[in-house]
Amino acid sequence: MPLQDRVTPSTTHTFLDDLWDPRVARVLSTTLIFLIVLAFVHAARETLTLFLFAILFAYFLAPLVSRLEKPLRGRGRAILVVYAVLIGVLVGVGFIAGPAIGDESRELTMSLPSLLDRLGSGQLIQQFGQAHHLRPAVVNQIQGFLVSHRTDILGYGKVIGSKIAEPAQHIWWLILIPILSIFFLRQGEEIAQGVISLGRSRDERTFIEGFVTDINVMLGSYIRAQIILACLTLVAYTVVLSVLRVPYAFILGPVAGFLEFIPVVGPAVGSAGIVVIAILSGYPHAIWLVLFLGIWRLVQDYISAPRIMGKSLEINPLLQIFSVLVGGEAAGVVGALIAVPVTATLRILAKRIRMHRAPEAPESNLVGPTGSATNTAATATIIRPSA
């Protein structure tokens, strides 16, 4: 029998077999799906950001809702009471500090261009040097540098002003975020169970449930810790700056409190901004101001933050700075705000994958204010993991 007659169909090799490789096809299809998801995220980034802030706001209110759920005999009633109290607090703060904040905002907005112009011309450094008895040679050198870079200084001022004004374009989110948070507070457990049910096998569902639980505990403890630290900074800065008679204290204090949400970088930017605005405004006691800011940062970073934050992140500070800078470069203020939680989520995912591949290893405590990922009794969260 000729050789070609003995060739079976299973051993036939054609040009299509060389062209089509199933493994390459799977890689290409996975890459295509990943690119489509990235394109969707980019196109719907504002809507996704709105829902993200609603989830974070729900995490902030979750402990109060959980505490009131049993006494009020219903989660819906607890949410209603918490929102009523929150609205009352905001209205009270608005009546007390609202007029001062409005007046200082208008005054700062109107005077900032002239302050930057005086800085670029060297007038402010002359006044500062005379008030603090600096050597004339040093003052002249600084003045010469400022005059030679006047155009750059004015340009940076405009860029900073535009960056600060960006969040004002989404002021209507202040209404939508609390409304959307109600749905997450009521249906968080159902959403979690829906995500867990995506697993095709019991092993996959166990992996997803552990991952969701870890993220749930991490976000809950992280958001509440950041809000507590931000409130402490807001109150301390506003009160002390007012006592020291620093100009625009009712603006600088809340802005510094908001920047506290951005780990590491935010507090530094807030402190530097306060000093710069005070010097530009001709504040005569800048040394005392710098001393207070330095003492407060030591208290926050080495006393308050370790006690409040606990082990909710377990991320190296250098990695936090890198995450914030990359997030800010990629998505502005919003990216800087969510960069650290996203990095913590990726860390949790990596640990869960390692545990999944080595099931004989004992399950470690990944996150949580007490160092435990599964001990959620003391940490109220939106998603209540199933037993």
N, C-alpha and C positions, 0 to 999 in steps of 0.2 A: 504494500500500500504506500502511495506517495506520502511524503512528509506533510504536505499541506492538508491531506485528507484526515490526518490523525490529530490536527489542532482542534481542541474543544472550544466552545464559545467562551468559557470562563478564562481562557488564556489569551483570547484575542485582544490586541492592544491597538487602539485607533488614535487618530489625531485629537479627538475630543477628550480622550483620557489624559493626554498630556496637557491639554488646555484647562481642564476642570479638575481642581484638587479640593475635596470636601473641607479639608482643614483650612486652606486659604480662604475658601468661601465663607466659613464660619467667622474667621477673623475680620474679613471685609464687611460682612453683614453686621457684626457687633460694632465695628468702628462707625458704620453708617448710622446705626441706631443711636450711638453715643453723640454723634454730631447733630443729629436731628433734635435730640433732647437739649443739647447746649443751645441750639438755635431757638428752640421754644422758650427756654429760660431767659435768653437775652431779649426776645421779643416781648415777653410778658413779665419783665423784671419789676416794673412798678407795681403791678397787681400782686405778684408773689411777695414783694417787700411789704406791701400793706397787710397781707395775711400773716406774714412772719411777725410783724410788730403786734398784730392782734393775738397771736399765740403767746408771745412774750408777756404781753399785758395780762393775759389770762393766767399765766404762771404766777404773776405777782399777786393776783387776787385769790388764787386757789387756796392758800392756807386759811384765810378768813372764811371763805365759803365752806370749806371742810369742817371748820370748828362750829359753824352755825347750822350745819345741815341737820344734825340730830336734834338740837334744842328746838329748832323751828319746824321740824318734821317735814322736811322737803328741801331738795337742792334748789328748786326754783325760788322758793321763799328766801333762802339764804342769799342767793345771787341778788334778789331785789333789795334786801336790806343792805348788803355790802355796797351796791351802787348808790343807794340813797345816802348812806354815810359818806361815801366818796364825793358825791355831788355837794353835800353840805360843807365838807372840808374845803373843797375848791372854791365854793362861793364865799366862805368866810375869809380865806386867804386873799381872794380877789378884792374884797371890800377893804381889807387891812393894807395890803401891799400894792394893789392894782394901780392906784393913782400915782404913787411914787415910781413904779416901774414904767408907766406910760410917759411920765414927764422926763425921766432920765433917758429913756429910749429916744425920744424926739431930740433932746438936747445933744446926746452923743452922736446921733445921725447927722445933725446939722454942723457940729463942731469938728467932726473927724477929718474932713478934707482940709480945713485950715490948720489943724494940728499936724497933719502929715506934711503940709507945705512948710510950716515953721520948722519941722524936724529936718526937712531937706535943705532948708536955707541955713541951718546951723544956729538959729536963734535959741531953740530950746536947750541945746547943749551949753550955750553960754550962760543961760539962766541957771541951769542945773549945776554947772561948775561954780558959779558964784555962791549959790545957796549951800553947797557942800564943801566949799573951800578947796577945790581941786587946783592943781598946779596949772598955770596958764599955758605952759608948753603942751601938756596933755590935752587940755581943752582945745587948743588950736589944731592939734593933729586930728582929733576926732571931728572937729568942725570941717576941716579940709576934706576928710574922707566923705562926710555926709554931703557936702556941696558937690563933690565930684561924682557922686552916685545919686544925685537928687532924682533924676529921671527913673532910675531903677526902683528907688524907694516909693515913688508915687505909683509906679506900675504894680509893685507888690501889694500896695494898699488897695488898689482897685481889684486885684485878683482875690485877696482875702475877703474883701467886702462882698464880691459875687459868690464866693464859696459859702459865706455865712448866710447870704440871702437865699440860697438854694432850698433849705428846709421850709422857708416861708411859702414857697410855691405849693406845698402840700399841706397847708394849714387845715384844710378840710378833712384830712386824715384824723384829726383830733376827735371828730364826730364818728367816723366810720370804725376806728379801731375799737372803742368800747363796745359798739354794737356787735361787731364780729366776734369779740371775745366772749360774749354771752353764749354763742353757739359752741365754742370750744369748751367752755366751762360745763355746759350741760351734756355735751356729746363726746367728751374726750375719751371716755372708756370705750364707747362704740367705735370711734375712729381707730383706737389702738387694736381692738379685736379684728377690725377689718384689715388692718395692715398685717397682723399675725396670720390671718387666714390665707394670705397670698402664698404661704409656703405649700409646696406640693406634697411634702411628706412630713411625718412627725418630727424628724430630725431638723428639717428646715424651719418648721414652725417654732421649735424650741430655740433655735438660733435667733430667729427674728424677735421672739418674745424677750430673750435676754438682752438683745441689742436695744429694743425699744425701752425696756425697763431702765437700762443704764443711762440712755439719753434723757429719759424722763426725770430721773433723779438729778442728773447733772444740770439740766436746764433749770429745774425748780430751785435748787440750792444756789446756782450761779446768779440767776435773775434777781432773786430776793436779796442776796448778799450785795450785788451791785447797786440795787435801789437803796438799801440801807446806807451804804457808804456814800452814795450820791447825796442823800438827804442830810447826812452828817456834814458833808462838805458845804452844801448849800446854806444850811443854817449857820455854821461856824463862820464861813466867809462873809455872809451878809451881815451878821451881827458885829463881828470884829471890824470889818471894813467901815461899817457905819460909825462905830465907836471911835475909830482912828480918823474919821472924817475923810476917807478916801473918796474921790469923786466917782459917781456912778456905781455906788456900792450895791444898789438894788438891781443892777444889770449884771455886774461882774460876778456877784455871788451865785445867782441862778445859772449863768453860763458855765461857770466853773463846776457847779454841781452836775450839769448835763454832761460835761466833758469827762466826769468821773466814770461814766459808763464805758469809755474807751480805755482799756487797761494800759498802764505804764505811760503811754504816749499822751493820753488825754489830760491827766493831772499835770504833767509837765507843761503842756501847751496852755492850760488854764492859768497856772501860776505865772508863766512868762507873760501872758496877755494882761494880767492884772498889773504887773510891774510896769509894762510898757505903757499902758493906758494912764496909769498914775503919773509916770514921769512926763508923758506928753501933756498931761493936764496941769503940770506945774506943781505936783504934790511935794511939799517940802520935807516929809519924813519918810523918804523911800527906804532908808536903812531899817527902820522899825518894821516897815511893811515886809521887807525881804526876810527879816528875822522871824516874824510870825509865820510866813509861808513855809519857811524851812522847818520850823518846829512842828507845824501841822502835818507836813508830809511825813516826818518821822513818826508821829503818832498814828497816822493812817496806815502807813506801809508796814510798820513793825509791831503795832499793838492792835489796832482795830481790824485791819484786813485779815491777819492770820486767824483771829478769833471768830470773825464773822464768816469769812470765805471757807475756812477749813480746807478740806481736800477735794473740793468740788471740781477742780480742773486738773491739778497735778501736771501743769505745763511749765516748762522752763521759761523764765522771764525773757530770755533772748528770743525764744521761739514766739512768745507773745508779741514782742516788738516787731519781729519779722512779719507775723500774721497781720498785725494792724497796718503796717506800711503797705503790704501787698494788697490788703482789702481796700484801703483808702485809694491806692492807685487804680484799682480795677473798678470800684463802684462808689468812690467818694465817701461821704460821711457815713452812709448806710453800710458800705463795705467795711469801714473801720469798726463800726459798732458790732457787726456780726462775725468778724474775722476770728476772734478767739473762740466763741462757741462752736463755730464750724471746725476749727482745728481740734478742739476737744472731741467733737463727734468723730472725726477721722481717727483720732487716737483710740477711741473706744472701739470703733469698727476693726481696727488692726488687731487689737487685743482679742476681740471676739473671734476673729478669723483664726488666730493662732490657737485659741482654746478649742475651736471647732475641729481643727486639724489634729490636735493632740487631746482627745477626749479623756485619756487616762489621767491627765493633769488635773489637780483639784481646782475648782472654780475660785478665782481670786476676786477680791472686792475691788471693783474698778473705779467707782465714783461714789460721791456722796459726802455730805458735810462731816460725817463721822467716820469716813473711810469705808463705808459699806454700800455696795450697789444694790443689795437685796433688802436691806433694812429700811423700808419706806414708812414704817409706822410713825416715825417722828418727823417725816418730811411729806407734807401734803402736796400733791401734784395734780395736774389736770387728769392724767391717765392713771387710773388705779389698776396696777397689774393684777392679773388673775392669779389665784393661788396655784 
